[in-house]
Amino acid sequence: MTTAIPNPGLGTFRLKGEDLKSAVTEALDLGYRHIDTAQIYENEAEIGDLLATSGVDRSELFITTKVWYTNLTRDAFIPSVRESLAKLKTDYVDLLLIHWPSPDDEVPMEEYISQLLEARQLGLARNIGISNFTIEQMQRAIHIAGEGEILTNQVEVHPFLQNNAVVEFCQRNNIVVTGFMPLAVGKVLEDKTLARIAEQRSASIPEVVIAWLKHREIVVIPSSTKRAHLASNLECVDLVLSENEISEIETLDRDERIADPDFAPIWDR
C-alpha cells in the first residue's frame, strides 16, 4: 500500500455551523488538504458545501469518512456510502473507514469488510481502512481483506494514552496509524512536563505533542477552529525532539482513554 495520507489532517468531530466553516476555510487557506469526517458527525453535507465552494480542486483534496456501526449490514452499507458521497458532493472519498467494529459481533466482520472492499471496487473509495479496532480484530480484518489492503487504523493516541501495542502491531503489518484526539481534548495543555519541554523549545505544547506523534510515524487529525492553532500544527513539522524529551513524554502514559463508549471493544493494554 503506497498511498500517503496527508499529515496533519483536519478533524471535524463535533464541528458544525460557524465553527465548522471557520475550521475548514482557515485550514484550506493554510494548505491543509486532508479533511476527516464521519457519518455520525452529521456534518458531511456542510463539509461538501464548503469544499465545493472552496476553489480547491477535488484532485488536491484527501477526504476521509467513516461508516457508522448501524450501517454495517450488507443491505445498508453501500447505500449509506452513496448517501455520504452525495452529501460530500463527490463521486468518491479518498479513504473510507469502518468507524467501529460491530458491537458484540452483531454483524459478522466478514460481512462488513467484504462490503468495504466492494465500495472500493465500485470506485466509491480510493482506499479503505478501519477505526477503533483491537489487535485481535485487526488480525481478523487482515485475514478477510488480505494483507496490504487496509491502509490505516484510526485510533485514539495522545501522551496519556500511547496505545503502544496497537501502534506496534499496525506498523509491523504496514498499516498506517492515524491518531485522533492527539491533544487529549486540551488536557495536554495542563501537563507540566509538556509545558517545560515546550518552553525550552520556544514552542507550544500542541507543537511538542504533534512532533512526538510524527516521531512515532503517526498521522494526526487535530481539530481546531483557530487559524493560529491550525498554522502551528503545520509549522511543527520541523521540530525534532531529543531522545531524552521523547523518553520524558513516554513516562506520561497512564492509559487514560477518552473515547470509550459502551459499545467499544475490549481494549488492548
Accessible surface in RSA format (square Angstrom, percent):
REM  Atomic radii and reference values for relative SASA: ProtOr
REM  Chains: A
REM  Algorithm: Lee & Richards
REM  Probe-radius: 1.40
REM  Slices: 20
REM RES _ NUM      All-atoms   Total-Side   Main-Chain    Non-polar    All polar
REM                ABS   REL    ABS   REL    ABS   REL    ABS   REL    ABS   REL
RES MET A   1    95.11  49.3  23.45  15.5  71.66 170.6  16.51  14.0  78.60 104.1
RES THR A   2   139.57  99.3 107.62 109.1  31.94  76.1  82.19 110.4  57.38  86.7
RES THR A   3    50.25  35.7  36.54  37.0  13.72  32.7  22.11  29.7  28.15  42.5
RES ALA A   4    83.82  77.1  63.50  98.0  20.32  46.2  70.03  98.6  13.79  36.5
RES ILE A   5    12.73   7.2   0.39   0.3  12.34  29.7   0.39   0.3  12.34  33.5
RES PRO A   6    46.45  33.9  34.69  31.6  11.76  42.7  46.37  38.3   0.08   0.5
RES ASN A   7    57.58  39.7  29.17  28.2  28.41  68.4  13.95  33.6  43.63  42.2
RES PRO A   8     5.56   4.1   1.39   1.3   4.18  15.2   1.39   1.1   4.18  25.9
RES GLY A   9     0.00   0.0   0.00   N/A   0.00   0.0   0.00   0.0   0.00   0.0
RES LEU A  10     0.03   0.0   0.03   0.0   0.00   0.0   0.03   0.0   0.00   0.0
RES GLY A  11     5.76   7.1   0.00   N/A   5.76   7.1   5.76  15.8   0.00   0.0
RES THR A  12     0.30   0.2   0.00   0.0   0.30   0.7   0.00   0.0   0.30   0.5
RES PHE A  13    84.33  42.2  78.57  48.7   5.76  15.0  78.57  47.6   5.76  16.5
RES ARG A  14   173.49  72.8 138.60  70.7  34.89  83.1  63.46  86.7 110.03  66.7
RES LEU A  15    17.14   9.5  16.88  12.1   0.26   0.7  16.90  11.9   0.24   0.6
RES LYS A  16    96.39  47.0  86.75  53.2   9.64  23.0  54.46  49.0  41.93  44.7
RES GLY A  17    39.85  49.1   0.00   N/A  39.85  49.1  36.29  99.6   3.56   8.0
RES GLU A  18   133.38  76.6 125.82  95.2   7.56  18.0  67.06 129.7  66.32  54.2
RES ASP A  19    82.45  57.8  80.62  80.2   1.83   4.3   4.27  10.1  78.18  78.0
RES LEU A  20     0.22   0.1   0.22   0.2   0.00   0.0   0.22   0.2   0.00   0.0
RES LYS A  21   107.54  52.5 107.46  65.9   0.08   0.2  54.02  48.6  53.52  57.0
RES SER A  22    43.25  36.5  35.47  47.3   7.78  17.9  29.20  62.2  14.05  19.7
RES ALA A  23     0.00   0.0   0.00   0.0   0.00   0.0   0.00   0.0   0.00   0.0
RES VAL A  24     0.61   0.4   0.61   0.6   0.00   0.0   0.61   0.5   0.00   0.0
RES THR A  25    71.96  51.2  67.33  68.3   4.63  11.0  63.70  85.6   8.26  12.5
RES GLU A  26    48.62  27.9  48.49  36.7   0.13   0.3   3.45   6.7  45.17  36.9
RES ALA A  27     0.00   0.0   0.00   0.0   0.00   0.0   0.00   0.0   0.00   0.0
RES LEU A  28    12.35   6.9   8.67   6.2   3.68   9.2   8.90   6.3   3.45   9.3
RES ASP A  29   100.27  70.2  68.11  67.8  32.16  76.0  20.47  48.2  79.80  79.6
RES LEU A  30    45.20  25.2  21.00  15.0  24.20  60.8  24.71  17.4  20.48  55.1
RES GLY A  31    41.34  51.0   0.00   N/A  41.34  51.0  22.54  61.8  18.80  42.1
RES TYR A  32     3.08   1.4   0.38   0.2   2.71   7.0   3.07   2.3   0.02   0.0
RES ARG A  33    64.27  27.0  61.32  31.3   2.95   7.0  25.14  34.4  39.13  23.7
RES HIS A  34     2.30   1.3   2.28   1.6   0.02   0.0   1.42   1.5   0.88   1.0
RES ILE A  35     0.00   0.0   0.00   0.0   0.00   0.0   0.00   0.0   0.00   0.0
RES ASP A  36     1.49   1.0   1.49   1.5   0.00   0.0   0.00   0.0   1.49   1.5
RES THR A  37     0.00   0.0   0.00   0.0   0.00   0.0   0.00   0.0   0.00   0.0
RES ALA A  38     0.00   0.0   0.00   0.0   0.00   0.0   0.00   0.0   0.00   0.0
RES GLN A  39    26.88  15.0  15.01  11.0  11.87  28.3  15.13  32.2  11.75   8.9
RES ILE A  40    74.46  42.4  60.41  45.0  14.06  33.9  62.38  44.9  12.08  32.8
RES TYR A  41    25.41  11.9  18.03  10.3   7.38  19.2   7.97   6.0  17.44  21.5
RES GLU A  42   125.27  71.9  98.87  74.8  26.40  62.9  40.29  77.9  84.98  69.4
RES ASN A  43     0.94   0.6   0.00   0.0   0.94   2.3   0.94   2.3   0.00   0.0
RES GLU A  44     5.05   2.9   3.70   2.8   1.35   3.2   1.00   1.9   4.05   3.3
RES ALA A  45    46.21  42.5  45.31  69.9   0.90   2.0  45.31  63.8   0.90   2.4
RES GLU A  46    59.72  34.3  57.11  43.2   2.61   6.2  37.86  73.2  21.86  17.8
RES ILE A  47     0.00   0.0   0.00   0.0   0.00   0.0   0.00   0.0   0.00   0.0
RES GLY A  48     0.25   0.3   0.00   N/A   0.25   0.3   0.00   0.0   0.25   0.6
RES ASP A  49    69.51  48.7  67.62  67.3   1.89   4.5  26.25  61.8  43.26  43.1
RES LEU A  50    31.14  17.3  27.16  19.4   3.99  10.0  27.63  19.4   3.51   9.5
RES LEU A  51    11.56   6.4   6.54   4.7   5.02  12.6   6.75   4.7   4.81  12.9
RES ALA A  52    65.99  60.7  23.22  35.8  42.77  97.3  35.84  50.5  30.14  79.9
RES THR A  53   116.17  82.6  81.31  82.4  34.86  83.1  74.47 100.0  41.70  63.0
RES SER A  54    42.33  35.8   4.79   6.4  37.53  86.5  15.16  32.3  27.17  38.1
RES GLY A  55    78.92  97.3   0.00   N/A  78.92  97.3  44.06 120.9  34.86  78.1
RES VAL A  56    27.37  18.0  13.69  12.4  13.67  32.9  17.51  15.2   9.86  26.7
RES ASP A  57    83.56  58.5  73.20  72.9  10.36  24.5  28.63  67.4  54.93  54.8
RES ARG A  58    57.28  24.1  51.44  26.2   5.84  13.9  52.21  71.4   5.07   3.1
RES SER A  59    92.48  78.1  59.19  79.0  33.28  76.7  47.29 100.7  45.18  63.3
RES GLU A  60    96.04  55.1  77.53  58.7  18.52  44.1  34.77  67.2  61.28  50.0
RES LEU A  61     9.61   5.4   3.47   2.5   6.14  15.4   3.70   2.6   5.90  15.9
RES PHE A  62    16.13   8.1  16.13  10.0   0.00   0.0  16.13   9.8   0.00   0.0
RES ILE A  63     1.67   1.0   1.67   1.2   0.00   0.0   1.67   1.2   0.00   0.0
RES THR A  64     0.51   0.4   0.51   0.5   0.00   0.0   0.51   0.7   0.00   0.0
RES THR A  65     0.33   0.2   0.33   0.3   0.00   0.0   0.33   0.4   0.00   0.0
RES LYS A  66     0.26   0.1   0.26   0.2   0.00   0.0   0.26   0.2   0.00   0.0
RES VAL A  67     0.00   0.0   0.00   0.0   0.00   0.0   0.00   0.0   0.00   0.0
RES TRP A  68    37.90  15.2  37.90  18.3   0.00   0.0  29.64  15.8   8.26  13.4
RES TYR A  69    57.98  27.1  53.27  30.3   4.71  12.3  19.45  14.6  38.53  47.5
RES THR A  70    89.90  63.9  64.89  65.8  25.01  59.6  60.27  81.0  29.63  44.8
RES ASN A  71    37.80  26.1  37.80  36.5   0.00   0.0   0.00   0.0  37.80  36.5
RES LEU A  72     0.18   0.1   0.00   0.0   0.18   0.4   0.00   0.0   0.18   0.5
RES THR A  73    54.53  38.8  54.53  55.3   0.00   0.0  47.76  64.2   6.77  10.2
RES ARG A  74   137.32  57.7 128.63  65.6   8.69  20.7  52.55  71.8  84.77  51.4
RES ASP A  75   129.33  90.6 110.36 109.8  18.97  44.9  37.02  87.1  92.31  92.1
RES ALA A  76    30.36  27.9  23.16  35.7   7.20  16.4  29.34  41.3   1.01   2.7
RES PHE A  77     0.00   0.0   0.00   0.0   0.00   0.0   0.00   0.0   0.00   0.0
RES ILE A  78    22.44  12.8  22.44  16.7   0.00   0.0  22.44  16.2   0.00   0.0
RES PRO A  79    77.18  56.2  67.77  61.8   9.41  34.2  72.04  59.5   5.14  31.9
RES SER A  80    11.19   9.5   6.66   8.9   4.53  10.4   9.48  20.2   1.71   2.4
RES VAL A  81     0.41   0.3   0.37   0.3   0.05   0.1   0.41   0.4   0.00   0.0
RES ARG A  82   122.58  51.5 116.16  59.2   6.43  15.3  47.72  65.2  74.86  45.4
RES GLU A  83    96.53  55.4  89.92  68.0   6.61  15.7  35.13  68.0  61.39  50.1
RES SER A  84     1.77   1.5   1.46   1.9   0.31   0.7   0.49   1.0   1.29   1.8
RES LEU A  85    10.78   6.0  10.46   7.5   0.32   0.8  10.46   7.3   0.32   0.8
RES ALA A  86    73.34  67.4  49.09  75.8  24.25  55.2  60.82  85.7  12.52  33.2
RES LYS A  87    81.95  40.0  76.02  46.6   5.93  14.1  42.17  38.0  39.79  42.4
RES LEU A  88     3.17   1.8   0.00   0.0   3.17   8.0   0.00   0.0   3.17   8.5
RES LYS A  89   120.76  58.9  84.01  51.5  36.76  87.5  70.02  63.0  50.74  54.0
RES THR A  90    18.88  13.4   1.78   1.8  17.10  40.8  10.05  13.5   8.83  13.3
RES ASP A  91   124.88  87.5 111.62 111.1  13.27  31.4  31.66  74.5  93.23  93.0
RES TYR A  92    30.74  14.3  30.74  17.5   0.00   0.0  21.84  16.4   8.90  11.0
RES VAL A  93     0.00   0.0   0.00   0.0   0.00   0.0   0.00   0.0   0.00   0.0
RES ASP A  94    13.93   9.8  13.93  13.9   0.00   0.0   0.53   1.3  13.40  13.4
RES LEU A  95     3.28   1.8   3.28   2.3   0.00   0.0   3.28   2.3   0.00   0.0
RES LEU A  96     0.17   0.1   0.17   0.1   0.00   0.0   0.17   0.1   0.00   0.0
RES LEU A  97     0.00   0.0   0.00   0.0   0.00   0.0   0.00   0.0   0.00   0.0
RES ILE A  98     0.00   0.0   0.00   0.0   0.00   0.0   0.00   0.0   0.00   0.0
RES HIS A  99    15.17   8.3  15.17  10.5   0.00   0.0   1.70   1.8  13.47  15.7
RES TRP A 100    14.68   5.9  14.68   7.1   0.00   0.0   9.08   4.8   5.60   9.1
RES PRO A 101     3.74   2.7   2.16   2.0   1.58   5.7   2.16   1.8   1.58   9.8
RES SER A 102     5.49   4.6   1.55   2.1   3.94   9.1   0.00   0.0   5.49   7.7
RES PRO A 103    23.62  17.2  18.72  17.1   4.91  17.8  22.63  18.7   0.99   6.2
RES ASP A 104   149.90 105.0 107.24 106.7  42.66 100.9  41.53  97.7 108.37 108.1
RES ASP A 105    69.45  48.6  54.08  53.8  15.36  36.3  21.15  49.8  48.30  48.2
RES GLU A 106   145.59  83.6 115.11  87.1  30.48  72.6  43.37  83.9 102.22  83.5
RES VAL A 107    14.41   9.5  13.64  12.3   0.77   1.9  14.41  12.5   0.00   0.0
RES PRO A 108    69.78  50.9  64.85  59.1   4.92  17.9  69.78  57.6   0.00   0.0
RES MET A 109     0.82   0.4   0.34   0.2   0.48   1.1   0.34   0.3   0.48   0.6
RES GLU A 110   106.78  61.3 103.57  78.4   3.21   7.6  53.60 103.7  53.18  43.4
RES GLU A 111    29.71  17.1  27.83  21.1   1.88   4.5   4.36   8.4  25.35  20.7
RES TYR A 112     0.00   0.0   0.00   0.0   0.00   0.0   0.00   0.0   0.00   0.0
RES ILE A 113     0.40   0.2   0.40   0.3   0.00   0.0   0.40   0.3   0.00   0.0
RES SER A 114    43.67  36.9  38.50  51.4   5.17  11.9  35.59  75.8   8.08  11.3
RES GLN A 115    20.04  11.2  20.04  14.6   0.00   0.0   0.00   0.0  20.04  15.2
RES LEU A 116     0.42   0.2   0.42   0.3   0.00   0.0   0.42   0.3   0.00   0.0
RES LEU A 117    44.42  24.7  41.72  29.8   2.71   6.8  41.82  29.4   2.60   7.0
RES GLU A 118    65.52  37.6  63.74  48.2   1.78   4.2  14.90  28.8  50.62  41.3
RES ALA A 119     0.00   0.0   0.00   0.0   0.00   0.0   0.00   0.0   0.00   0.0
RES ARG A 120    68.25  28.7  59.52  30.3   8.73  20.8  19.85  27.1  48.40  29.3
RES GLN A 121   151.60  84.8 116.86  85.4  34.74  82.7  42.45  90.4 109.15  82.8
RES LEU A 122    82.98  46.2  53.87  38.5  29.11  73.2  58.49  41.1  24.49  65.9
RES GLY A 123    42.98  53.0   0.00   N/A  42.98  53.0  31.14  85.4  11.84  26.5
RES LEU A 124    12.00   6.7  12.00   8.6   0.00   0.0  12.00   8.4   0.00   0.0
RES ALA A 125     3.15   2.9   0.00   0.0   3.15   7.2   0.26   0.4   2.89   7.7
RES ARG A 126   142.38  59.8 123.25  62.8  19.13  45.5  41.00  56.0 101.38  61.4
RES ASN A 127    11.20   7.7  10.63  10.3   0.56   1.4   0.56   1.4  10.63  10.3
RES ILE A 128     0.19   0.1   0.19   0.1   0.00   0.0   0.19   0.1   0.00   0.0
RES GLY A 129     0.00   0.0   0.00   N/A   0.00   0.0   0.00   0.0   0.00   0.0
RES ILE A 130     0.09   0.0   0.09   0.1   0.00   0.0   0.09   0.1   0.00   0.0
RES SER A 131     0.85   0.7   0.85   1.1   0.00   0.0   0.00   0.0   0.85   1.2
RES ASN A 132     5.01   3.5   4.83   4.7   0.18   0.4   0.18   0.4   4.83   4.7
RES PHE A 133     1.91   1.0   0.00   0.0   1.91   5.0   0.00   0.0   1.91   5.5
RES THR A 134     9.08   6.5   8.19   8.3   0.89   2.1   5.23   7.0   3.85   5.8
RES ILE A 135    37.61  21.4  37.61  28.0   0.00   0.0  37.61  27.1   0.00   0.0
RES GLU A 136    90.24  51.8  88.91  67.3   1.33   3.2  59.88 115.8  30.36  24.8
RES GLN A 137    18.78  10.5  18.78  13.7   0.00   0.0   1.43   3.0  17.35  13.2
RES MET A 138     0.00   0.0   0.00   0.0   0.00   0.0   0.00   0.0   0.00   0.0
RES GLN A 139    93.61  52.3  85.24  62.3   8.36  19.9  27.31  58.1  66.30  50.3
RES ARG A 140    72.28  30.3  68.64  35.0   3.64   8.7  39.34  53.8  32.94  20.0
RES ALA A 141     0.00   0.0   0.00   0.0   0.00   0.0   0.00   0.0   0.00   0.0
RES ILE A 142    26.11  14.9  25.08  18.7   1.03   2.5  25.08  18.1   1.03   2.8
RES HIS A 143   160.20  87.6 134.94  93.8  25.26  64.6  89.40  92.1  70.79  82.4
RES ILE A 144    43.36  24.7  17.06  12.7  26.31  63.4  22.47  16.2  20.89  56.7
RES ALA A 145    13.27  12.2   0.26   0.4  13.01  29.6   0.57   0.8  12.70  33.6
RES GLY A 146    28.29  34.9   0.00   N/A  28.29  34.9  27.47  75.4   0.81   1.8
RES GLU A 147   155.78  89.4 131.22  99.3  24.56  58.5  45.53  88.1 110.25  90.0
RES GLY A 148    36.45  44.9   0.00   N/A  36.45  44.9  21.89  60.1  14.56  32.6
RES GLU A 149    49.50  28.4  49.50  37.5   0.00   0.0   6.00  11.6  43.50  35.5
RES ILE A 150     4.24   2.4   1.92   1.4   2.32   5.6   1.92   1.4   2.32   6.3
RES LEU A 151     2.79   1.6   2.70   1.9   0.09   0.2   2.75   1.9   0.05   0.1
RES THR A 152     0.15   0.1   0.15   0.1   0.00   0.0   0.15   0.2   0.00   0.0
RES ASN A 153     0.00   0.0   0.00   0.0   0.00   0.0   0.00   0.0   0.00   0.0
RES GLN A 154     4.49   2.5   4.49   3.3   0.00   0.0   0.00   0.0   4.49   3.4
RES VAL A 155     5.45   3.6   5.45   4.9   0.00   0.0   5.45   4.7   0.00   0.0
RES GLU A 156     2.25   1.3   1.23   0.9   1.02   2.4   1.23   2.4   1.02   0.8
RES VAL A 157     0.00   0.0   0.00   0.0   0.00   0.0   0.00   0.0   0.00   0.0
RES HIS A 158     0.22   0.1   0.22   0.2   0.00   0.0   0.22   0.2   0.00   0.0
RES PRO A 159     0.00   0.0   0.00   0.0   0.00   0.0   0.00   0.0   0.00   0.0
RES PHE A 160     1.76   0.9   1.76   1.1   0.00   0.0   1.76   1.1   0.00   0.0
RES LEU A 161     3.33   1.9   3.33   2.4   0.00   0.0   3.33   2.3   0.00   0.0
RES GLN A 162     3.18   1.8   3.18   2.3   0.00   0.0   0.00   0.0   3.18   2.4
RES ASN A 163    17.45  12.0   6.29   6.1  11.16  26.9   8.51  20.5   8.94   8.6
RES ASN A 164    63.47  43.8  59.40  57.4   4.07   9.8  17.61  42.4  45.86  44.3
RES ALA A 165    36.82  33.9  26.45  40.8  10.37  23.6  31.50  44.4   5.32  14.1
RES VAL A 166     6.82   4.5   6.81   6.2   0.01   0.0   6.81   5.9   0.01   0.0
RES VAL A 167     4.17   2.7   4.17   3.8   0.00   0.0   4.17   3.6   0.00   0.0
RES GLU A 168    94.06  54.0  91.64  69.3   2.42   5.8  32.15  62.2  61.91  50.5
RES PHE A 169    14.73   7.4  14.73   9.1   0.00   0.0  14.73   8.9   0.00   0.0
RES CYS A 170     0.00   0.0   0.00   0.0   0.00   0.0   0.00   0.0   0.00   0.0
RES GLN A 171    69.97  39.1  50.09  36.6  19.88  47.3  28.77  61.2  41.20  31.2
RES ARG A 172   168.49  70.7 134.13  68.4  34.37  81.8  75.87 103.7  92.63  56.1
RES ASN A 173    54.73  37.7  40.14  38.8  14.59  35.1   6.92  16.7  47.80  46.2
RES ASN A 174   120.22  82.9 103.30  99.8  16.92  40.7  29.26  70.4  90.97  87.9
RES ILE A 175     6.45   3.7   4.16   3.1   2.29   5.5   4.90   3.5   1.55   4.2
RES VAL A 176    47.83  31.5  41.37  37.5   6.45  15.6  47.61  41.4   0.22   0.6
RES VAL A 177     0.42   0.3   0.00   0.0   0.42   1.0   0.00   0.0   0.42   1.1
RES THR A 178     2.66   1.9   2.66   2.7   0.00   0.0   2.05   2.8   0.61   0.9
RES GLY A 179     0.00   0.0   0.00   N/A   0.00   0.0   0.00   0.0   0.00   0.0
RES PHE A 180    29.23  14.6  29.23  18.1   0.00   0.0  29.23  17.7   0.00   0.0
RES MET A 181    30.92  16.0  19.07  12.6  11.85  28.2  26.98  22.9   3.94   5.2
RES PRO A 182     3.12   2.3   3.12   2.8   0.00   0.0   3.12   2.6   0.00   0.0
RES LEU A 183    33.73  18.8  33.11  23.7   0.62   1.6  33.11  23.3   0.62   1.7
RES ALA A 184     0.24   0.2   0.24   0.4   0.00   0.0   0.24   0.3   0.00   0.0
RES VAL A 185    80.10  52.7  43.18  39.1  36.92  89.0  57.51  50.0  22.59  61.3
RES GLY A 186    28.50  35.2   0.00   N/A  28.50  35.2  21.86  60.0   6.65  14.9
RES LYS A 187    79.51  38.8  76.57  47.0   2.94   7.0  45.07  40.6  34.44  36.7
RES VAL A 188     0.14   0.1   0.14   0.1   0.00   0.0   0.14   0.1   0.00   0.0
RES LEU A 189   103.28  57.5  83.02  59.4  20.26  50.9  83.02  58.3  20.26  54.5
RES GLU A 190   143.49  82.4 111.63  84.5  31.86  75.8  51.87 100.3  91.62  74.8
RES ASP A 191    21.78  15.3  15.08  15.0   6.70  15.8   7.34  17.3  14.44  14.4
RES LYS A 192   182.40  89.0 173.11 106.2   9.29  22.1 117.79 106.0  64.61  68.8
RES THR A 193    31.63  22.5  29.16  29.6   2.47   5.9   4.13   5.5  27.51  41.6
RES LEU A 194     0.00   0.0   0.00   0.0   0.00   0.0   0.00   0.0   0.00   0.0
RES ALA A 195    41.85  38.5  36.80  56.8   5.05  11.5  38.08  53.6   3.77  10.0
RES ARG A 196    99.02  41.6  96.03  49.0   2.99   7.1  55.35  75.6  43.68  26.5
RES ILE A 197     0.01   0.0   0.01   0.0   0.00   0.0   0.01   0.0   0.00   0.0
RES ALA A 198     4.71   4.3   4.71   7.3   0.00   0.0   4.71   6.6   0.00   0.0
RES GLU A 199   141.46  81.2 121.86  92.2  19.60  46.7  50.11  96.9  91.34  74.6
RES GLN A 200   116.13  64.9  80.59  58.9  35.54  84.6  42.03  89.5  74.10  56.2
RES ARG A 201    81.88  34.4  61.50  31.3  20.38  48.5  21.39  29.2  60.49  36.7
RES SER A 202   111.54  94.3  70.62  94.2  40.93  94.3  47.84 101.9  63.71  89.3
RES ALA A 203    25.17  23.1   5.70   8.8  19.47  44.3  12.18  17.2  12.99  34.4
RES SER A 204    45.10  38.1  34.05  45.4  11.04  25.4  42.51  90.5   2.59   3.6
RES ILE A 205    21.49  12.2  18.65  13.9   2.85   6.9  18.65  13.4   2.85   7.7
RES PRO A 206    24.22  17.7  24.22  22.1   0.00   0.0  24.22  20.0   0.00   0.0
RES GLU A 207    27.89  16.0  27.89  21.1   0.00   0.0   1.96   3.8  25.93  21.2
RES VAL A 208     0.00   0.0   0.00   0.0   0.00   0.0   0.00   0.0   0.00   0.0
RES VAL A 209     0.00   0.0   0.00   0.0   0.00   0.0   0.00   0.0   0.00   0.0
RES ILE A 210     0.00   0.0   0.00   0.0   0.00   0.0   0.00   0.0   0.00   0.0
RES ALA A 211     4.53   4.2   0.04   0.1   4.49  10.2   0.67   0.9   3.86  10.2
RES TRP A 212     1.37   0.6   1.37   0.7   0.00   0.0   0.39   0.2   0.98   1.6
RES LEU A 213     0.00   0.0   0.00   0.0   0.00   0.0   0.00   0.0   0.00   0.0
RES LYS A 214    43.46  21.2  30.05  18.4  13.41  31.9  31.38  28.2  12.08  12.9
RES HIS A 215   107.58  58.8  81.95  57.0  25.62  65.6  55.35  57.0  52.22  60.8
RES ARG A 216    38.27  16.1  28.12  14.3  10.16  24.2  21.12  28.9  17.15  10.4
RES GLU A 217   136.15  78.2 116.31  88.0  19.84  47.2  46.33  89.6  89.82  73.3
RES ILE A 218     0.65   0.4   0.00   0.0   0.65   1.6   0.46   0.3   0.19   0.5
RES VAL A 219    12.34   8.1  12.34  11.2   0.00   0.0  12.34  10.7   0.00   0.0
RES VAL A 220     0.00   0.0   0.00   0.0   0.00   0.0   0.00   0.0   0.00   0.0
RES ILE A 221     9.39   5.3   4.39   3.3   4.99  12.0   4.39   3.2   4.99  13.6
RES PRO A 222     3.81   2.8   1.37   1.2   2.44   8.9   3.22   2.7   0.59   3.7
RES SER A 223    56.31  47.6  28.59  38.2  27.72  63.8  23.27  49.6  33.04  46.3
RES SER A 224    15.79  13.3   8.29  11.1   7.49  17.3  13.50  28.8   2.28   3.2
RES THR A 225    39.01  27.7  30.98  31.4   8.02  19.1  12.38  16.6  26.62  40.2
RES LYS A 226   123.99  60.5 119.95  73.6   4.03   9.6  78.91  71.0  45.07  48.0
RES ARG A 227   102.88  43.2  97.06  49.5   5.83  13.9  45.94  62.8  56.95  34.5
RES ALA A 228    75.26  69.2  59.54  91.9  15.72  35.8  67.21  94.7   8.05  21.3
RES HIS A 229    96.86  52.9  96.71  67.2   0.15   0.4  56.29  58.0  40.57  47.2
RES LEU A 230     0.55   0.3   0.55   0.4   0.00   0.0   0.55   0.4   0.00   0.0
RES ALA A 231    18.02  16.6  17.28  26.7   0.74   1.7  18.02  25.4   0.00   0.0
RES SER A 232    17.78  15.0  17.53  23.4   0.25   0.6  13.66  29.1   4.13   5.8
RES ASN A 233     3.76   2.6   3.76   3.6   0.00   0.0   0.00   0.0   3.76   3.6
RES LEU A 234    45.46  25.3  41.25  29.5   4.21  10.6  41.26  29.0   4.20  11.3
RES GLU A 235   115.47  66.3  96.94  73.3  18.53  44.1  47.16  91.2  68.31  55.8
RES CYS A 236     5.59   4.2   0.28   0.3   5.31  12.5   5.07  12.8   0.52   0.6
RES VAL A 237    80.77  53.1  56.95  51.6  23.82  57.4  57.22  49.7  23.54  63.9
RES ASP A 238   123.99  86.9 100.51 100.0  23.48  55.5  36.80  86.6  87.19  87.0
RES LEU A 239    34.18  19.0  21.80  15.6  12.38  31.1  26.01  18.3   8.17  22.0
RES VAL A 240   115.56  76.0 104.37  94.5  11.19  27.0 107.25  93.2   8.32  22.6
RES LEU A 241    12.54   7.0   0.09   0.1  12.45  31.3   0.26   0.2  12.28  33.0
RES SER A 242    48.92  41.3  39.02  52.1   9.90  22.8  44.87  95.6   4.05   5.7
RES GLU A 243   151.49  87.0 144.66 109.4   6.83  16.3  59.65 115.4  91.85  75.0
RES ASN A 244   103.44  71.3  96.28  93.0   7.17  17.3  31.83  76.6  71.62  69.2
RES GLU A 245    15.30   8.8  15.30  11.6   0.00   0.0   6.24  12.1   9.06   7.4
RES ILE A 246    15.36   8.7  15.36  11.4   0.00   0.0  15.36  11.1   0.00   0.0
RES SER A 247    56.09  47.4  54.36  72.6   1.73   4.0  26.79  57.0  29.31  41.1
RES GLU A 248    40.44  23.2  38.44  29.1   2.00   4.8  24.00  46.4  16.45  13.4
RES ILE A 249     0.00   0.0   0.00   0.0   0.00   0.0   0.00   0.0   0.00   0.0
RES GLU A 250    93.14  53.5  82.47  62.4  10.67  25.4  24.07  46.6  69.07  56.4
RES THR A 251   109.14  77.6  74.96  76.0  34.17  81.4  72.39  97.2  36.74  55.5
RES LEU A 252    23.72  13.2  18.17  13.0   5.54  13.9  22.39  15.7   1.32   3.6
RES ASP A 253    56.35  39.5  33.25  33.1  23.11  54.6  12.05  28.4  44.30  44.2
RES ARG A 254   134.98  56.7 106.31  54.2  28.67  68.3  61.64  84.2  73.35  44.5
RES ASP A 255    64.82  45.4  49.22  49.0  15.60  36.9  30.37  71.5  34.45  34.4
RES GLU A 256    42.67  24.5  36.66  27.7   6.00  14.3  30.62  59.2  12.04   9.8
RES ARG A 257    39.39  16.5  14.14   7.2  25.25  60.1   8.98  12.3  30.41  18.4
RES ILE A 258    51.18  29.1  24.30  18.1  26.88  64.8  29.07  20.9  22.11  60.0
RES ALA A 259    19.69  18.1  11.67  18.0   8.02  18.2  18.49  26.0   1.21   3.2
RES ASP A 260    83.38  58.4  56.73  56.5  26.65  63.0  12.04  28.3  71.34  71.1
RES PRO A 261    42.95  31.3  25.62  23.4  17.33  63.0  38.46  31.8   4.49  27.9
RES ASP A 262   149.86 105.0 102.94 102.5  46.92 110.9  54.27 127.7  95.59  95.3
RES PHE A 263    44.18  22.1  32.45  20.1  11.73  30.5  39.63  24.0   4.55  13.0
RES ALA A 264    23.32  21.4   2.94   4.5  20.38  46.4   2.94   4.1  20.38  54.0
RES PRO A 265    23.57  17.2   6.27   5.7  17.30  62.9  18.99  15.7   4.58  28.4
RES ILE A 266   168.07  95.6 150.57 112.2  17.50  42.2 154.86 111.5  13.21  35.9
RES TRP A 267    29.93  12.0  20.35   9.9   9.58  22.5  20.21  10.8   9.72  15.8
RES ASP A 268    40.65  28.5  27.48  27.4  13.17  31.1   9.59  22.6  31.05  31.0
RES ARG A 269   197.85  83.1 136.30  69.5  61.56 146.6  96.84 132.3 101.02  61.2
END  Absolute sums over single chains surface
CHAIN  1 A    11957.6       9404.7       2553.0       6149.8       5807.8
END  Absolute sums over all chains
TOTAL         11957.6       9404.7       2553.0       6149.8       5807.8
